[in-house]
Amino acid sequence: MGWENYIVSDKDILLGKPVIKGTRISIELILELFSQGWTEKMVFESYPQLKQEHLNAVFSYLKDCIEHELFFPLSNSA
């Protein structure tokens, strides 16, 4: 999955946050929706411009960020 074809960052759009190309839908928003229990069906109904490949790109992007250590380290205490 070449997420680079679907996700862009432009300082003039949402202060440079990564978004779905051609939209103002941020990766952060999509992840927030899923963390709140939204299903793919709910996302697609609320954002009909999104397609399955966009969601696949979000998770591919997130995987690459973690793989390249672009995340906030967690403390060892729980």
N, C-alpha and C positions, 0 to 999 in steps of 0.2 A: 504494500500500500504506500503510494507516494503522497503522504499527507501534504507535502509542499505544494501540490496542485490545488489544494482545497483550503489551506490555512495561510493567512497573511498577517503582517503587522505593519501598520502605517501610523506614524506619530500623529497624523491628523484625524485618525479614527479611533475613538475611545482611548486616547492618550497612548496609543501604540500597543494596547493589549492585543493578543492574538485573536483573530476573528475568522469566521467562515468567509472565504473570498466572495466579494460581491454583496456582503451583508454587513450589518452592524451587530450581528449575533456573536458574542464572545465565547471563547472556549470556556472561560470561567462560568458564564451563565449556564451553558449546557451541563457542565459538571455539577453545578449547584442544583439544577433541576433533578438530575439523577440522584444526588445525595439526599434530596427531599422526598424521594420515592416515586418520582415520575417514571412512567414507562415510555418506551420508544413511541408507542401509539399516541400517547399524550403529547409528546414533543412534536411529532409530525402533524398532529391536529392543530396545535397552537402555532406552529411555524411551518406552514405548508411549503415554503421555499426550500426547506431542508430535505435531503434525500439520504438514503442509507449510507451512501459513500461518504457523506459529510460526517455522520456519526462515527463511521469506521476511522476516518481521518483524525477525529478528535482523540480517540483512544490510541491510535498509532503515534500521534504527536506526544501524548502523555507518556507512553512507553519510552519513546526516544528521550524525552526530558529526564526521566528517571534513570535510564541507561547511561546517559551522559552526565549524571549527577547534577542536574539543574533543578534541585529541590531544596527544601529546608531540612537540614539534618534533625533527627528526633533525638531527644535526650534518652538515656538508658533507663530513667525512672519512669514508672507508670503511674 
